[in-house]
Amino acid sequence: MIIHCHPTDGQGMPFRRRLLAMSLLFAVLPAHAFPPPPDPPPLLRMATMTATVTLVEAGRRQVSKITELCKVSGKIPVYADRGSGIASAVNAGEIAGCKMSSGGKTLHVSVRGAKAMLSKSVSYATAYIAVTPPDAVPLCSMCGPQPLADSSAQIRVSGTPRSMAFSLSPNPVSILNAKPTVWLEADVEIVD
């Protein structure tokens, strides 16, 4: 006597049929993908951004070394952004020339910024600095490579000042994941 056994899902339905039903269900569900980045808002002109970037190294719960990596200056876009400034931040311009040494390698430090006029009475500025080694790995399946260190800032001010100066704050996630413990600090000035 031969007995054929089919694995079931606990409710009597054969496992294969259940698997087929689930795959059909997933085939008809809408895909959840990240939307593309927003298009840049209208460009008004270019401004000059100067960034002084500092590397801070720490060990045993105290700062062990502070090194000024670079002072770079270059042109960044000034947009007429009628939204929150997100489109301006995503479409920031990059200033070349900042580098740092790590593990015997010279790494490129990305320095990016943008300014926007959100209305006739509100100005917005954003800046971002990051260093990402070529062997950096993502923290999650949908994340990009984890920077060794990154810092950013966004500010809104009343009026239309010709000059905007601010400091960038380090990303605490990159500080916690950095081995050894390092972070970037920067002072930025945008002159329109």
C-alpha positions in Angstrom: 0.0 0.0 0.0 1.4 3.4 -1.1 0.4 6.6 0.7 1.0 9.9 -0.9 1.4 12.8 1.5 1.2 16.4 0.5 2.5 19.1 2.8 -0.3 21.4 3.9 -0.5 24.9 5.4 -2.3 23.6 8.5 -5.7 24.3 7.0 -5.8 21.5 4.6 -4.7 23.4 1.5 -1.7 21.8 -0.2 1.5 23.9 0.2 2.0 24.2 -3.5 -1.4 25.7 -4.2 -0.9 28.1 -1.3 2.5 29.1 -2.7 1.0 29.6 -6.2 -1.8 31.7 -4.7 0.6 33.9 -2.9 2.9 34.4 -5.9 -0.2 35.4 -8.0 -1.3 37.9 -5.3 2.2 39.5 -5.2 2.2 39.7 -9.0 -0.9 41.9 -9.0 0.0 44.1 -6.1 1.5 47.5 -7.0 5.2 47.8 -6.8 6.5 50.0 -4.0 9.5 51.8 -5.5 11.2 55.0 -4.5 10.0 57.9 -6.6 12.6 59.6 -8.8 14.2 62.7 -7.3 12.4 65.9 -8.0 13.3 68.0 -11.0 15.4 71.1 -10.2 13.4 74.2 -9.7 14.0 77.2 -11.9 17.6 78.4 -11.7 18.0 82.1 -10.9 21.8 82.5 -10.8 24.9 81.0 -9.2 26.3 81.9 -5.8 29.7 81.3 -4.2 29.9 78.8 -1.3 33.0 78.5 0.8 33.4 75.5 3.2 36.0 74.9 5.8 36.0 71.1 6.5 37.5 69.6 9.7 38.0 65.9 10.5 37.6 65.0 14.2 39.0 61.7 15.4 38.1 60.1 18.8 39.0 57.2 20.9 38.2 56.0 24.4 35.4 58.5 24.7 37.5 61.6 24.0 38.7 63.6 21.0 42.2 62.6 20.1 42.9 64.7 16.9 41.3 67.6 15.0 42.6 68.2 11.4 41.5 70.9 9.0 41.1 68.9 5.8 40.4 71.7 3.3 38.9 75.1 2.6 37.2 75.0 -0.7 35.2 77.5 -2.6 33.0 77.2 -5.7 29.8 78.0 -7.5 26.5 76.5 -6.4 23.0 77.1 -7.8 20.4 79.6 -6.5 16.9 78.3 -7.2 13.4 79.8 -7.2 11.9 77.0 -5.1 8.3 77.5 -4.3 8.1 74.4 -2.2 9.9 73.4 1.0 13.4 73.4 -0.4 13.7 69.7 -0.9 14.1 70.0 -4.7 16.9 72.5 -4.2 18.7 70.2 -1.7 18.4 67.2 -4.0 19.8 69.2 -6.9 22.7 70.9 -5.0 25.9 71.7 -6.8 29.2 70.1 -5.9 32.5 71.9 -5.1 35.6 69.9 -6.0 39.0 69.8 -4.4 38.5 68.4 -0.8 40.3 65.2 0.0 41.3 63.2 3.1 43.6 60.3 3.9 42.2 57.1 5.5 43.9 53.7 5.8 46.7 54.7 3.4 44.2 55.8 0.7 43.3 59.3 -0.5 39.5 59.7 -0.4 37.3 62.3 -2.1 35.2 64.4 0.2 32.0 65.4 -1.4 31.0 69.1 -0.6 27.6 70.1 -1.9 25.3 73.1 -1.5 22.4 75.1 -2.8 20.5 78.3 -2.0 16.8 78.9 -2.8 14.4 81.7 -2.6 11.2 80.1 -1.2 9.3 83.3 -1.4 9.9 87.1 -1.6 10.6 87.1 2.1 12.2 83.7 2.9 15.6 82.4 1.8 16.8 78.8 2.2 20.3 77.3 2.2 21.5 73.7 2.4 25.0 72.1 2.6 26.2 68.5 2.8 29.7 67.0 3.2 30.5 63.3 3.1 33.4 60.9 2.6 32.5 57.4 1.4 35.3 54.8 0.9 35.2 52.7 -2.2 34.6 49.5 -0.2 31.7 51.0 1.8 28.7 48.7 2.3 25.0 49.6 2.7 23.4 49.4 6.1 20.2 47.9 4.6 19.0 46.3 1.4 17.5 49.6 0.1 20.3 51.9 1.4 23.3 53.3 -0.5 26.8 52.8 0.7 27.4 54.0 4.3 29.6 57.1 4.4 32.6 56.9 6.7 31.5 60.4 7.9 28.8 62.9 6.7 27.4 66.1 8.0 24.6 68.4 6.8 22.6 71.5 7.6 19.5 73.3 6.2 18.5 76.8 7.3 15.7 79.2 6.5 16.0 82.9 7.2 13.7 85.9 6.7 14.4 88.3 3.8 17.0 87.9 1.1 20.4 88.2 2.7 23.4 88.5 0.4 25.5 86.3 2.8 24.4 83.2 4.8 26.8 81.5 7.2 26.1 78.3 9.2 27.7 75.2 10.6 27.0 71.6 9.7 26.0 68.9 12.2 27.5 65.4 12.0 25.2 62.5 11.3 25.0 60.4 14.5 24.5 57.2 12.6 27.8 57.5 10.7 29.6 58.4 14.0 28.2 55.2 15.6 29.2 53.0 12.6 32.6 54.6 11.9 35.6 52.4 12.8 37.7 54.2 14.1 35.4 56.9 15.4 35.6 59.9 13.2 33.2 62.7 12.0 33.3 65.7 9.8 32.5 69.3 10.9 32.3 72.3 8.6 31.6 76.0 8.6 29.9 77.2 5.4 29.3 80.7 3.9 27.2 81.3 0.9 27.5 84.7 -0.8 24.9 85.5 -3.4 
